């Protein structure tokens, strides 16, 4: 069963050829681990903390910058809400396709549910139209509807740790219809694609450019 993730849809939108390399040919390119290390540490620490595990050993591994990011997350108003789950995989069927991803954290305050996504780097340039926002909200809404009926509100919160800011996206009927149409359209483009063409404007920034001929 093919499950379309936000990264899959974003990669195809960025460059169909890159999508082919990564998700069809399954080609991986080694990348410097340091660029991901900070985010991985904060996410792991948040997961253990929210679960109620001891985090003392993990705190001792943080450098000064990471400690500051962690303190910002601890004090964040959304991170302090009632915990439901973290590092949570969720999937849902949308039309003839399956979509899914992994939430950083799922929180609650009365009848309001919050999907949290903490960023140690930049948040998406257009958060409301990002496939991560769309897929996570659509999946969460479907799951909540089965267990809680319709008496709930659902929000997505990007926690920008670098700038100590929150970006709140409130989910409503209009967004549900728009997101559903956008996701279905993106999935259809991928499944009906016969020739995975290159987006030549992205070649200089692509990890596959060393073995992908830049000519059209």
N, C-alpha and C positions, 0 to 999 in steps of 0.2 A: 504494500500500500504506500503510495506516494503522499507524503505530508509536506505541504509547502510552508516553509518558514519565512519570517520577515527577511532574513538575509538572502534567501533564494530569490524572492521577488525583487529586492533592491539590487541584487547583482545582475539580474536579467535586464532591469531597467537601465542600469549603468552601462552594461555591455553584454549583448547576447553571447558573444564569443567567450567572454570570461565565464559566463554561466556554463557554457558547454565544457570548458576545461575543468571547472571546479565540481560541477554536480552531475555531469554525464560521463566524462572521461575519468573523473575522480582523481585529477592531478592535484597534488599539493606542493606548495612551494615553501621551503623553510623561511621563517621570519624571525627577526630578533625577539627573543622572549622578553626582554626588558620593557618593551613597549606595552606589554600586557600585564606585567608583574604587579604593578600598583593596583590596577582594577581587580585583578584576581584576589589579591590579599584582602581588600576591603569587602568584596562580595562574600568571600569565605568567612571572614570575621563576623559580618552581619548575620549570615546564616546560622552560625554557631550561637551567636548571642541571642537571636530571636528564639531559637530552639531551647534556650536555657542551659546550654553547655558551658563549661568553664572555658574562658578565653584568655587566661593569664599567660599561657605559653605563647599564644599567637601575638599578643600585644608586645611581647619582648622582641619580636622579629621586625616590628615596624620601624622605619626611619622617621625623621622628624616631620617630613611632609606628609607621610602616611598617617602619622598620629594626629596631625591637624585635621586631615580629611575625616578620620574616624570620629573625632570629637564633634565635628560639624554634623555628621550623620546622627550621632547619638542625641544631639539637641534638636534635631529636625522634628517639627510638629507631627508630620505624617508617620515618621518612623516610630513615634511614641504611641501610636494608636493600637488598638487591640489586634494582636497577632493571630492570623489564621494559618498561613503557610509561607514557606520561602523556598527559593530554588525549585519552583513548582512547575512541572511539565503539564501542559494542557493542550488538548486537541479538540477539534470540532469539525463536523461536516458542514460544508457550505455549498449548496447545490450539488454538483457531481464531484466536488473536490474536498480534500481534507487539508486543513490548515492547523498550525500549532506553533508553540514556542515555549520558552521557559521564563517564568516571572521571577524577578528578584525577590519580591515580597508581595503578599496579599494581606491587607489590613482592613479593619472595620471600625466604624464609629456609629452606633445605633443602626439605622437601616442604610447607611452609606458604606459602600465597599471601595477600597482604593487599591489599584495596581501601582506598585512602586517600582521605579527603575532608577537606580542611582548611577550617576555618571561621574567618573573622576576626570574625564576629558570633556569634550564638547557634547552638548545635546544636539539632536537633529535640527537643521536650519529651519525646517517647517514642521514642528512636532505634530500638529493636528493631521497632517497629510502623510506622515511617515508610516510605512507598512508595519513597523513594530507596534505603533499605537493602534492601527486598524485591526490587526490580527489578534492582539491581546484582548482588546475590548470586545470584539465579536465573540471570541472563544469564551471569555469569562461570562459574558451576558447569557450565552447559551447554557453554560453550566449552572449559573445561579438561577436561571428561569426554571430549570428542572427541579431544583431543591427548595427554592424560596418563593416560587410563584412570581408575581410581578411587583410586589411591594418592596422594592429596593432601588437605590440609586447607585450608579457605578461611575467612578472617575479614574483617570490615569494621571499619575504624577511623575514627571521627570524631576529628580532631585539633582540639581547641578551643584556638586560638592566644591568644584573649583571656585565658583563665584558665590557659593552659599545662597542659592536661589532655588525656588520651586516653580515649575511650570505645570499648572493644573489644566487638564482637559476633561470637561464634563460630557458624559455620554448621554445622547438623547435620540429620539426617533429619527430626526433628520440625519444625524451622523450615522446611525445604524444603516439607514438606506444607502447613504453615500458610500460608506466604507464597504458594505456588501457588494455594491456594484463595482467599486474599484478593485477589490480583491478578485472577484470573479473574472473581470476583464483581464487582469494580470495573469491569472492562472491559465486562462484560455489562450492567451498569446504564447505562453511557454509550451503548452501541450500541442498547439497546432503549428509551432515553428518548424520549418523544414531546413532552412539555411540560417545558421547562427552567425550573423554578420558582425563585424567589428565596429565598435564606436571609436573611430580614429582619434577623437578629441581626448580620449582617456588613456591612450597607450603609454604616455610618459609616466603615468601614475599607477600603472598596473604591474602586479608582481609576476605576471605571465609574459611580460614584454620581451624577455630574453629569448624565448623560443616561439613567440607568436610573431610572425612576419607582419610588420606594420603596414604593408601595402594592402590596399583594398582587394 
